[in-house]
């Protein structure tokens, strides 16, 4: 399936397939994928807190391409360095970049299941660590900065919700994240996270 269909499948049922051979996507393929990503953003933002970040096309397309390449490499390993085939995002990390990239990066746990080699698996885990907003529950120690999340009220609330859902105690070691989690649970702590220890 092409990139647009891949994104659709990834965001709906995670049953994805890819075209063999790593070649650059055509401008038309990228345009079609961008439209799918924007429509997903438009639907997803309805579940986000008010004043959520704007759509950042280049970040969304970068993450979609990364996801596609991960599955390609899982099916057909390459001798080329993964850093060449799966380049990092090089632009400044803003709230809009984090949320737009998350449209596909939130499926890193599913993509991890496709990996067949330790090399690719470790690379996916490193990517997860670099994008903490998208990787709660993956048992990775964040290496990417949380500052853009902390500076954006909508992202911070959404991140706290994800920490609660995945019960990712390690993320609560950050004082501001722990406070956001406690605030989000309110009087429902025993229901949402039984046994949560606020003195982490």
N, C-alpha and C positions, 0 to 999 in steps of 0.2 A: 504494500500500500504506500501511497505517496505521503508527504509530510502532513498535509491537511487531514487525510483520512486517519493517519497515525495518531494525531492529536485528538481527533474525535473519539477514536477507540480507547485511547489512554484515559481520557476523562470520563468515559462512560462505563466501560466494563473491563478495562485493562487487558483485553484480548487483542494484542497488537501483532503486526507482522511488518517486515521491512523488505525493501528491494535490495538484493545482494550488490556489493560493490560500493565503496565510499567515493562518491563523486559530488561536486558542488551542486546545491539545489539551484534550479533556474529561478530567475526573477518571478515568473508566473507562479511557480510552486511556493515560493516564499510569500507572495501576495495572497495566495489562496489560504495558506496556513495562518497568516496574520489575521485574516478575516475570521477564521474559526476561533483563534485565540481571543480576539476582541469580543466575539459573541459570548464565549465562555466567561470572559471577564465581566461582561455586562450582566450575565445571569448570576455569577458568583458574588458580585458586589452587593446584591440584594440581601445576602446573608451576613454581610460585614457590618461593623459599626458605622455610624454616620461619618462623613468626611474622610472616607477611605482614599488611599493614594490613587493617582491617575494611572491610566494604562501607558506602559512604556514599551513600544513595539520592539525595539532592538533587544531588550532583555527577555521579552517573551519568546521571540524567535530564537535567541541564543539557547534558552533552556529547552525549547522544543527540539532544536537540532541536537543538543547534547543527549537528550533522551533517545532520540532516533539512532544516533551513533552508538550509544551503549548497547542497544539491542542488536545492531548490525555486528558489532565487535563480539558480542556474546555468541552469535551464530557463526561468524567468520573472523577469527582472530587475525590480527595483522602484526607484521614484524616491525612496523613503524612505532615510534614512541607514543604512548597514550597522550602525552602533553601536546603532541602535534595533531592527533586525531580528535582529541577532546579538549580544545583550548579553554582556558579560564576566561571568565568575563572580565574585561579590562577597563571598563568605564567606571566612574565613581558610583559607589553603592548608596543609593537613596531609597527612601520608603517606596517610591513608585517602582524602582528597579526590583526591590525585594518582592513586592506583591506580584508584579508582572512575571518575574521569573518563577515564582511559586506556583503559577498556574500549571506548570509541568513538574517543577521540582518537588511538589508535595507528593508525587508518586515515586520518589526515590526508593522507598521501601519495596514497592512492587518491582521496580527496575532491578533492584538488588537480587531478586529471585531469578532473574534471567542470567546472571553472571555464572560462568562455569570455571573461571580461573581465579586464583587468589589475586593475581595482578589487577585484573579488571574489578574484582570485588573491592579490593583495597582502594582503588581509585574512586569508586562510587562512594565509599565511606568517607574518603577525604573530601569529596565534593559536599557530602551531607554536612560535614563538620564546618565547611566554609559558609554554609547557608543555614544557620541555626533555626530560622523561622520555619523552614520547610522540613526539619528533621527531628522534631520531638519524637521521643519513643524509640529512636534508632540506636540508642546506647552509644552515642559518640560524644566526645567532648568538643564543644564548639570552638573553632579557631577563627571564624568570621566575627566581625564586630557586631555587637548588639545595639550600638548607639543609634542607628537609624530607626530601629524598632522602639527603643526607649523614647525617642524624640517624636514619635507619631502615636497619638492616642489610640487610633483605630487599630494599628498594627499591634500595639502593646496589649490591647484587650483581646485581640484575636490570638495572639501568641499565648497569653495566659490561659485562654480557653483550650488551646491545643495541649498545653502542659498538663492541664487538669484531665482532659480526655485520655491522654496517654499515660498519666500518672508518672511523669518523668521527674522524679525527685531530684536528679542531678541538676536540672535547670533551675531549681529553686535555690541553689547555692548562691545565685546572684541576688543580692538584697532587693533590688528594684523589681526583679521578676517575681521573687517570693511575695513581695507586698502586693503586686498586681494579681497574683494567684489568690491570695487571701481575700482581696477586695472582690474579685470575680465570684468567689464561692459564697461570700456573705454568710448568711445564717444556714446555708445548706451544705456546709463542709462535710458533715457526717454522711450525707447522701451522695454528694459528688465525688468525695475522696475520703472514704472511711480510713481512719488511722493516720491521716495526714499530720505530720509533725511540724508546727510552725517554728520550731526552734532548730531547724536544719542549719 
